[in-house]
Amino acid sequence: MAYDEDLANRLRELLADEEAVTEKKMFGGLGFMVNGHMCVAASGQGGLLARIDPDDTDDAVARPHASRMEMRGRTMDGWIRVADEGVSGMRDLRPWVERSLAYVKTFPPK
């Protein structure tokens, strides 16, 4: 399954005013890097991948349509998958992007 082009375009729109944003094909989807750090991605499995503060994982997965991202049978705190239904509109998508941006901006540029 290819990533959702509409979701990728909405991510571009939300990140348009940010500096040092690059796009990179990864995980079968399209990742959006901020200062060289993965921030969000239009997943190749559908939906959104969001990088958040690992300490906020339990709170994040309590939200509708959100779960820990699984890769090769493992999950890691701070990596959240949000199903298509959870990011169907800008109103749903914006808080995830803002949360990811806030966390990624705490890292020094690569």
C-alpha positions as CSV (number, residue, x, y, z in Angstrom):
1,M,0.0,0.0,0.0
2,A,1.4,3.4,-0.9
3,Y,1.1,6.3,1.5
4,D,-1.9,8.7,1.3
5,E,-1.0,11.6,-1.0
6,D,-3.8,13.7,0.5
7,L,-2.4,13.2,3.9
8,A,1.1,14.1,2.7
9,N,-0.3,17.3,1.1
10,R,-2.0,18.2,4.4
11,L,1.2,17.6,6.3
12,R,3.1,19.8,3.8
13,E,0.5,22.5,4.4
14,L,0.8,22.3,8.2
15,L,4.6,22.3,8.0
16,A,4.9,25.1,5.4
17,D,5.9,27.8,7.8
18,E,8.5,25.7,9.6
19,E,12.2,26.0,8.8
20,A,14.5,23.1,7.8
21,V,11.7,20.7,6.8
22,T,12.7,18.0,4.3
23,E,10.8,15.0,3.0
24,K,12.3,11.5,2.8
25,K,10.8,8.3,1.6
26,M,11.0,5.9,4.6
27,F,9.1,2.9,6.1
28,G,7.1,2.6,2.8
29,G,5.8,6.1,3.4
30,L,6.9,9.7,3.3
31,G,8.6,11.1,6.3
32,F,8.8,14.8,7.2
33,M,12.1,15.7,8.9
34,V,12.6,18.9,10.9
35,N,16.3,19.8,11.4
36,G,17.2,16.3,10.3
37,H,14.9,14.6,12.8
38,M,11.9,12.5,11.9
39,C,8.8,14.4,13.0
40,V,5.7,12.9,11.2
41,A,5.1,10.6,8.3
42,A,2.3,9.6,5.9
43,S,2.6,5.9,6.6
44,G,2.8,3.3,3.8
45,Q,0.5,1.2,5.9
46,G,-2.1,4.0,6.1
47,G,-2.5,6.8,8.6
48,L,0.0,8.9,10.3
49,L,3.2,8.2,12.2
50,A,3.9,10.8,14.9
51,R,7.0,11.2,17.0
52,I,6.2,12.5,20.5
53,D,7.9,12.7,23.9
54,P,8.2,9.1,25.0
55,D,6.9,10.1,28.5
56,D,3.6,11.1,26.8
57,T,3.0,7.7,25.1
58,D,0.3,6.4,27.4
59,D,-1.7,9.6,27.1
60,A,-1.3,9.5,23.3
61,V,-2.5,5.9,22.9
62,A,-5.5,6.7,25.0
63,R,-6.8,8.9,22.2
64,P,-9.1,7.5,19.6
65,H,-7.5,5.6,16.7
66,A,-4.0,5.9,18.2
67,S,-1.6,3.1,19.0
68,R,2.1,2.4,19.5
69,M,3.9,2.0,16.2
70,E,5.0,-1.6,15.7
71,M,8.1,-2.4,13.6
72,R,9.4,-6.0,13.3
73,G,7.2,-7.1,16.2
74,R,8.5,-4.4,18.5
75,T,6.9,-1.2,19.8
76,M,8.7,1.8,21.2
77,D,7.4,4.6,23.4
78,G,7.3,7.9,21.6
79,W,6.3,6.5,18.2
80,I,2.6,6.7,17.6
81,R,0.5,5.3,14.7
82,V,-2.8,7.2,14.1
83,A,-5.3,5.3,11.8
84,D,-6.8,7.1,8.9
85,E,-10.0,7.8,10.8
86,G,-8.0,9.7,13.4
87,V,-6.5,12.1,10.9
88,S,-9.3,12.5,8.4
89,G,-9.4,16.3,8.6
90,M,-7.1,19.2,9.5
91,R,-8.9,19.5,12.9
92,D,-7.8,16.0,13.8
93,L,-4.4,16.2,12.1
94,R,-3.1,19.5,13.4
95,P,-2.8,18.5,17.1
96,W,-0.6,15.5,16.2
97,V,1.6,17.6,14.0
98,E,1.9,20.3,16.7
99,R,2.7,17.8,19.3
100,S,5.4,16.2,17.1
101,L,6.9,19.5,16.2
102,A,7.1,20.6,19.9
103,Y,9.0,17.4,20.7
104,V,11.4,17.3,17.7
105,K,12.3,21.0,18.2
106,T,13.9,20.0,21.5
107,F,16.7,18.2,19.6
108,P,19.7,20.1,18.3
109,P,19.9,20.2,14.5
110,K,21.7,17.3,12.8
